[in-house]
């Protein structure tokens, strides 16, 4: 029988990026920016790039360094109840702005450009003008009035971006739930426009509505 020994402490490593990853997002990028004189700092993120229907929604958030809600994380890692709880705390303690791009605009300019434009407009709508914007993903939204920085997997690295991801997700889910009353039969309140089996069967049965993104497969006509 092989003997298994429990280590009392982690083995030392010279590869910190591989083995000493943080457990969740933090405020380090924002604090580093403040030391450079770039303050305030806004985080921005979007929700809804992948669905077959509905808008893409972006949020921009400037957190209060002295009142950061506990538990901020990538919205996809949180339950719906936890997102709603954090949404309320963010709205009470931070500067927040939300913008969206509708399905028609997505079809005209493509989802990437529509997402970035919504992020830009969300930042522009903030009550305080940021000196730096941390944007989730690989792209900085064009047209920002200040310096911007793209942060890959930013919602898992920056609490400002994580807060924006939560606001964007909650707002979009609420919008799609309300859309259920206007466009019944698709189950928007259940799946928020994503390509679930229920949604795809509904499209086959009753056809698309004006919330659907006709440039997305399987709606796109070759």
N, C-alpha and C positions, 0 to 999 in steps of 0.2 A: 504494500500500500504506500502510495506517495504521501510524504509529510507536507502539510500546508502550513506555512507560518504567516501569521498576521503581522504586518509591519506596523510598528508603533508610530512612525512618522514617514512622510513621503521621501522617496529617494531623491538625492540632489540631482539637478539637471542643468545643463547649460543651454537648454532649448526652451526658454520661458514662454515663447509664443505658442509652443505646442502643448506644454504641460501645466502652465500656470495661468490659464485663461480665466478671466473674471466670470463670476456666476451670472451676472446680469449687467444691464447698462449702468453707467455712472455719469458723473458730472465733470469728469476730468478735462474733456475737450473744451467745455465751456469755461472752466476756470483758467485753462491755459490761454484761451483767447482773451479773457479779461486782463491777464497779466500783460498781454501785448497791446492793451488799450482798445480792444475790440469788444465793446459792450453797449447795449445788450446783445445776447446771442439768441437766435430763434432756431428751433428745429422744425423741419417740415417733412411730411410724408403723405402718401395717398393710400386710398383703399378702393378696390374695384377695377383693377387692370384686366383681370381675367374673365369676368362674367360675360354672358351672352346678352344681357340686358341691363339697362340702368346707367346712371352716370358714373364717372370716376370722380371721387371726392377727395380733396386735399385739405389738410389742416396745417396751420403754422402756430407754434406755441413758444412763448417766452416765459420760462419758469422763474419764480421768485427763489433765489438761492437759499433764503432762510425759511422757505415753506414748500419744500418739494414733497409731494405725496409719496408715501411709502408703497412699494410694490409695482412701480412703473416697469413695464417690460413690453416687448414686442406684442402687439395686440393679438397675434395669432397664437401666442402661448398662454393666453388668459381665457377664462370662461366668460360667457356673455354676462353673467352676474357681476363678475369682478371688473369687467370693462365698464359696465354701467356705474359701479361704485367709484372707480377711478375717474371716470368722465366727470362726475359731479365734483369731485375734489379738484380736478384740474380747472374746471370752469370757475370755481370759487377762488382759486389762488393764483391763477396765471393770466397773462394776456393771450387771447385765443382768437383766431380768424379762420374761417372756412370758406372754400370756394369749390365749384364743381364744373365739369365739362359734360354736357349731355351726350346721349348716344349719337345724335345727328352730327355733332361736332367731331366726335370720335371717328365716325365714318368718313368725314371729309378730310381731316388732317392726320389721322392715325392715332392709336392709343398712346404711344410714347409722347408725342407732341402735346396731345390733349392733357395728359397727366402732368407734364412739366409746366404747361400753361396754367393749370389749376393751382399748382404749387406756387407759381409766381404771384398769381392774384391773391392767394391766401396770405402770403407774406406782405403784399402791398396793403392788405386790409387791416393789418395789426395797428392797434392804437399807439404803440411805441415803435419807432423806426429802428430795426436792428442794424448793428454794424457788421454782423457776420451771420450767415445762414448756413446751417448744417442740413444738407438734403440727403435723405435716404436714397441709396442706389449709386449708379455710376455716372450720373449726369447732374450738372448744376442747372437749375432752371434758367433759361435765357431771359435777359431783361431785368434782372434784379438790380435794385438801386444801391446795393452794397456788395461786399465781398461774399462769395459763396464757396462752399466746400462740399464735394460729393463724398459720402461716407457709405461704403459698401456694408450691407447688413447693419446699417446705422441704428435701426430700432432695437438691436440687441447690444449696442455699444454706447449710445447717448440717451440719457433720460429725456432730453428735450425732444429728440426724434421719437422716442417711445411714446411720449405724451401725445405728440401729433398723430402717431399711428392709431392710438386709442380713440382720439376725438374723431378722426376721419372714419374709422370703422363703425363707431357707434352712430354717427350722423348718417352714414350711408345705409346702415341696417334700418334705421328709423325711416328714411326716405323710401326704401323698398317695401317696408311694411305698410306704409301709407298708400303706396302704389297698388297694393292688393285690392283696395276698395274701388279704384278707378279702372283697373285692368284685371278683373277676376278670372279665375280659371288657370292661371299659370303657377300659382303657389309662390309668388314673390316674397310673401312674409316668411315662408319656410326656408327658401334657398337663396334669397337676395339676388336672384338673377344668374346664379352660377349654373353650369351645364350639368345639372343632376339628371338622373333618369326621368324623374317626375317632370322636370322642366322640358326636357327634349320631347317627351311624349305629348305634353300639352301643346307645344309648337306644331307638332305633326298633326294634332287633332283640330286645332282652331286657327293655326297660322300665327305669324308674328304680329306684334303690335308696335306702336311707334316708339316704345322704349327699347326695342331690340336693336342690336348693333348688326346691321346688315353686311358689314365688312368682315364679320367673324364667321368662320366655319362652325357649324354646317349651314348657317344662314346665307353665307356668301354664294352667289351664283357664278359659276365658272363661265 
